[in-house]
């Protein structure tokens, strides 16, 4: 069961590391990301925070998965 949990955590981390940066690239190119003066909008900042959270969750998932494997 611990091996399964570790694999699920690694897959979750991999998804976050692959999907979110690619999504954020599209957000950055979106016209809603910058105002007429070129300043970042709330749309951009919210997605930047979501990206940061996703990457922190990915790192925590990898750490938890490694701890599960080392414990077993």
C-alpha positions, 0 to 999 in steps of 0.5 A: 500500500505504501508503494502505491501511495508513493507512486500516486504522489510522484504522478501528482508531482509530475503532473503539477510540474508539467502542466502548470508551467505550460498553462502559465505560459498561456496565461502570460500571453493572454491579453488579460495578463497586462493592462494598457500600461503593460503592468501585471493585472490581478488575472496574472497575479492570481495565476502566478500564485496558483503556479507557486502553490502547485509547485510547492505541492509538487515538491511536498508530494515528492518529499512525502513519496520518498519518505514513504519509500524510505520508511518501507 
